[in-house]
């Protein structure tokens, strides 16, 4: 009797799955405002005083006011310590090409190739800045990571309004201009499917135009916390400046202990050119 050739197990599984439709996404669910916010906050409260990303790559395009358009594909570490200390050092051939940074008092962007310029400003003046000349806003970048805790009490200052859309629960934050007019300042879009986390962060200018939007995807668990989820793919757009940043994060470490005033969080002092973007708001000395 002739013997039949045995098919490899992989080939059998491939044949069985070839006609299978892709798995259906989980159905959307409605969460009341307090429950949607608490789901995000319960996740983000697990983050320690500091976090670190390793295996980060960034495809960046932006225009700066001094030297026109730039396109870089870079890699390097990202460290964040609450409340707003940031060290994001993007490197080319082992040397800093772009550094985005912040500490409790200041924020900055350092671009070394071609211009070797650091743009910087003071947080105490940020709210009065009409048009920032800094191509990448560090304060917005920190929120784009999706790690902030959200205001939970409807009556407290700065608490957002709640809107339910087909795919998202939206939190809409308001501010006011110098004339007292109410303006939309930013929006958080929370997924209506498990795990109900932040999927988009959006900032708007005083005219209602989008300043920055960030889409957060591929949430995974850090190496040191099996109960925490953090985005590992973040696509940021600055439509008015024709800028973008596509971040891919290899892994997160969520319980980092760095002092918020560590040397890494100090504004670079060795750039060829230093531009204070809010200098016109400083009172004369």
C-alpha positions as CSV (number, residue, x, y, z in Angstrom):
1,X,0.0,0.0,0.0
2,X,1.5,3.4,-0.9
3,X,2.4,5.6,2.0
4,X,1.0,9.2,2.2
5,X,3.5,11.9,2.8
6,X,2.9,13.6,6.1
7,X,2.2,17.3,5.9
8,X,4.1,19.6,8.3
9,X,1.9,20.8,11.1
10,X,2.5,24.4,10.1
11,X,1.2,23.7,6.6
12,X,-2.0,22.1,8.0
13,X,-2.6,25.1,10.3
14,X,-1.9,27.6,7.5
15,X,-4.4,25.8,5.2
16,X,-7.0,25.7,8.0
17,X,-6.6,29.4,8.7
18,X,-6.3,30.6,5.1
19,X,-10.0,31.1,4.7
20,X,-10.7,32.3,8.3
21,X,-12.0,35.9,8.6
22,X,-10.0,38.2,10.8
23,X,-11.2,38.2,14.4
24,X,-13.9,40.7,15.1
25,X,-13.1,43.6,17.4
26,X,-14.8,43.7,20.7
27,X,-18.1,45.6,20.7
28,X,-18.0,49.2,21.8
29,X,-19.3,49.8,25.4
30,X,-20.6,52.9,27.1
31,X,-18.9,53.9,30.3
32,X,-20.2,56.8,32.5
33,X,-17.9,59.7,32.8
34,X,-16.6,58.8,36.2
35,X,-15.9,55.2,35.2
36,X,-14.1,56.1,32.0
37,X,-11.9,58.6,33.8
38,X,-11.2,56.2,36.7
39,X,-10.2,53.4,34.3
40,X,-7.5,55.6,32.8
41,X,-6.4,56.9,36.2
42,X,-6.3,53.5,37.8
43,X,-3.9,52.4,35.0
44,X,-1.7,55.5,35.1
45,X,-1.5,55.6,38.9
46,X,0.6,52.5,38.7
47,X,3.3,54.5,37.0
48,X,6.1,55.2,39.6
49,X,7.6,58.6,40.1
50,X,9.5,58.1,36.9
51,X,9.5,56.1,33.7
52,X,12.0,55.2,31.1
53,X,11.6,54.0,27.5
54,X,14.4,52.0,25.8
55,X,14.6,50.8,22.2
56,X,13.0,54.0,21.0
57,X,13.1,55.0,17.3
58,X,11.7,58.3,16.0
59,X,10.9,59.3,12.4
60,X,10.7,63.1,12.7
61,X,9.8,65.8,10.2
62,X,9.5,69.5,11.1
63,X,10.3,73.0,10.0
64,X,12.2,75.4,12.2
65,X,12.1,79.2,11.9
66,X,15.8,79.4,11.3
67,X,16.8,76.7,8.9
68,X,13.7,75.3,7.0
69,X,12.7,71.7,6.8
70,X,14.3,68.7,8.6
71,X,13.8,64.9,8.3
72,X,15.5,62.5,10.8
73,X,15.3,58.9,11.7
74,X,16.9,58.7,15.2
75,X,17.0,56.6,18.3
76,X,17.7,57.1,21.9
77,X,16.4,57.0,25.5
78,X,13.4,58.8,27.0
79,X,13.1,59.5,30.7
80,X,10.2,61.2,32.5
81,X,9.9,62.1,36.1
82,X,6.7,63.6,37.6
83,X,5.6,66.3,37.5
84,X,7.3,67.5,34.3
85,X,10.9,66.6,34.0
86,X,11.7,65.2,30.6
87,X,14.9,63.9,29.0
88,X,14.5,62.7,25.4
89,X,17.8,62.4,23.7
90,X,17.6,61.3,20.0
91,X,20.9,60.3,18.5
92,X,22.6,59.9,15.2
93,X,25.7,57.6,15.1
94,X,25.8,57.8,18.9
95,X,25.8,61.6,19.2
96,X,22.9,63.9,20.1
97,X,21.0,65.2,17.1
98,X,17.8,66.4,18.8
99,X,17.1,66.7,22.5
100,X,13.6,67.6,23.9
101,X,13.7,68.5,27.6
102,X,11.9,70.0,30.5
103,X,12.1,70.6,34.2
104,X,9.7,72.2,36.7
105,X,10.7,75.7,35.5
106,X,11.7,75.5,31.9
107,X,11.3,73.5,28.6
108,X,13.5,73.4,25.5
109,X,14.3,71.8,22.2
110,X,17.9,71.4,21.0
111,X,18.6,70.7,17.4
112,X,22.3,70.2,16.6
113,X,22.6,69.4,12.9
114,X,22.9,72.4,10.7
115,X,21.6,75.0,13.2
116,X,22.9,73.9,16.7
117,X,20.1,75.9,18.3
118,X,18.3,75.5,21.6
119,X,14.8,77.0,21.7
120,X,13.5,77.4,25.3
121,X,10.9,79.1,27.5
122,X,9.6,79.3,31.0
123,X,6.5,77.5,32.2
124,X,5.3,80.5,34.1
125,X,4.9,82.4,30.8
126,X,3.6,79.5,28.7
127,X,-0.1,80.4,29.2
128,X,0.5,83.9,27.7
129,X,2.5,82.7,24.7
130,X,0.4,83.6,21.5
131,X,2.6,81.8,18.9
132,X,5.4,79.6,20.0
133,X,8.5,79.5,17.8
134,X,9.5,76.2,19.2
135,X,9.0,73.5,16.6
136,X,8.3,70.7,19.1
137,X,6.5,71.6,22.4
138,X,7.9,69.4,25.3
139,X,4.8,70.0,27.4
140,X,2.6,68.6,24.7
141,X,5.0,65.7,24.0
142,X,4.7,64.6,27.6
143,X,0.9,64.5,27.4
144,X,1.1,62.6,24.1
145,X,2.6,59.7,26.0
146,X,-0.8,59.1,27.5
147,X,0.5,58.8,31.1
148,X,-1.3,61.8,32.7
149,X,-4.0,61.4,35.4
150,X,-7.3,63.1,34.4
151,X,-9.4,65.4,36.6
152,X,-12.1,63.2,38.2
153,X,-14.4,65.7,39.9
154,X,-16.8,67.5,37.5
155,X,-16.8,70.7,39.6
156,X,-13.1,71.0,40.1
157,X,-11.1,73.6,38.2
158,X,-10.0,72.5,34.8
159,X,-12.3,69.4,34.7
160,X,-13.4,68.5,31.2
161,X,-16.8,68.1,29.6
162,X,-17.7,64.6,28.5
163,X,-19.0,63.6,25.0
164,X,-19.8,60.1,23.7
165,X,-18.9,59.4,20.1
166,X,-19.3,56.1,18.1
167,X,-15.8,54.9,18.9
168,X,-14.6,57.1,21.7
169,X,-15.4,58.8,25.0
170,X,-14.2,62.3,24.6
171,X,-12.9,64.6,27.4
172,X,-13.0,68.3,26.2
173,X,-10.9,70.8,28.2
174,X,-11.7,74.5,28.1
175,X,-9.8,77.6,28.8
176,X,-10.4,81.3,28.3
177,X,-8.6,84.1,26.4
178,X,-7.7,87.6,27.7
179,X,-11.2,88.8,26.8
180,X,-12.8,86.0,28.9
181,X,-14.1,84.1,25.9
182,X,-14.3,80.3,26.4
183,X,-12.0,78.2,24.1
184,X,-11.3,74.5,23.6
185,X,-7.7,73.9,24.7
186,X,-7.3,70.2,24.4
187,X,-9.2,66.9,24.0
188,X,-8.6,63.4,25.2
189,X,-10.2,60.5,23.3
190,X,-10.7,57.3,25.3
191,X,-11.3,54.0,23.6
192,X,-14.8,52.6,24.0
193,X,-13.3,49.1,23.7
194,X,-11.2,47.3,26.3
195,X,-8.9,48.3,27.9
196,X,-10.6,51.8,27.6
197,X,-7.4,53.8,27.6
198,X,-6.3,57.0,25.9
199,X,-6.2,56.7,22.1
200,X,-5.8,60.3,21.0
201,X,-4.6,63.6,22.6
202,X,-5.3,66.8,20.7
203,X,-4.4,70.4,21.4
204,X,-6.1,73.4,19.8
205,X,-5.1,77.1,19.4
206,X,-7.2,80.1,20.2
207,X,-8.8,79.9,16.7
208,X,-9.9,76.3,17.2
209,X,-7.3,74.9,14.9
210,X,-5.4,71.7,15.7
211,X,-1.9,72.5,17.1
212,X,-1.0,68.9,17.8
213,X,-2.6,65.5,17.7
214,X,-1.2,62.2,18.9
215,X,-2.6,58.7,18.2
216,X,-1.6,56.1,20.7
217,X,-1.6,52.4,19.8
218,X,-0.1,49.0,20.6
219,X,-0.5,49.2,24.3
220,X,1.8,46.7,26.1
221,X,3.0,45.9,29.6
222,X,6.2,47.3,31.0
223,X,8.9,44.9,32.0
224,X,8.4,45.7,35.7
225,X,4.6,45.8,36.0
226,X,2.3,43.1,34.6
227,X,-0.8,45.1,35.5
228,X,0.0,48.3,33.6
229,X,-0.5,49.1,30.0
230,X,1.4,51.8,28.0
231,X,1.4,52.8,24.3
232,X,4.4,51.6,22.3
233,X,3.4,53.3,19.0
234,X,2.7,57.0,19.1
235,X,2.1,59.1,15.9
236,X,2.2,62.8,16.5
237,X,1.2,65.5,14.0
238,X,1.7,69.3,14.0
239,X,-0.4,70.3,11.0
240,X,0.2,74.0,11.1
241,X,4.0,73.4,11.0
242,X,3.8,70.4,8.6
243,X,5.6,68.4,11.3
244,X,5.3,64.8,12.5
245,X,6.9,62.3,14.8
246,X,6.4,58.6,14.6
247,X,7.6,57.0,17.8
248,X,8.1,53.2,18.3
249,X,9.0,52.2,21.8
250,X,10.8,48.9,22.4
251,X,10.0,48.6,26.1
252,X,8.8,50.6,29.1
253,X,10.2,50.6,32.7
254,X,7.6,52.2,34.9
255,X,9.3,52.5,38.3
256,X,12.3,54.6,37.8
257,X,13.7,56.7,40.7
258,X,15.5,59.8,39.3
259,X,15.4,63.2,41.1
260,X,13.4,65.7,39.2
261,X,16.3,68.1,39.3
262,X,18.9,65.7,38.0
263,X,21.5,67.1,35.6
264,X,19.9,65.4,32.7
265,X,16.9,67.7,33.1
266,X,18.9,70.9,32.8
267,X,18.8,73.1,29.7
268,X,21.8,72.5,27.5
269,X,24.3,75.3,27.9
270,X,26.7,74.5,25.0
271,X,24.5,75.1,22.0
272,X,25.8,77.6,19.4
273,X,22.6,79.6,19.5
274,X,20.1,80.1,22.3
275,X,16.6,81.5,21.6
276,X,14.2,82.3,24.4
277,X,10.8,82.0,22.7
278,X,8.9,83.9,25.4
279,X,11.5,86.7,25.8
280,X,9.0,89.3,24.7
281,X,6.8,88.4,27.6
282,X,9.5,89.0,30.2
283,X,9.2,92.2,32.2
284,X,12.2,94.5,31.5
285,X,15.0,94.1,34.0
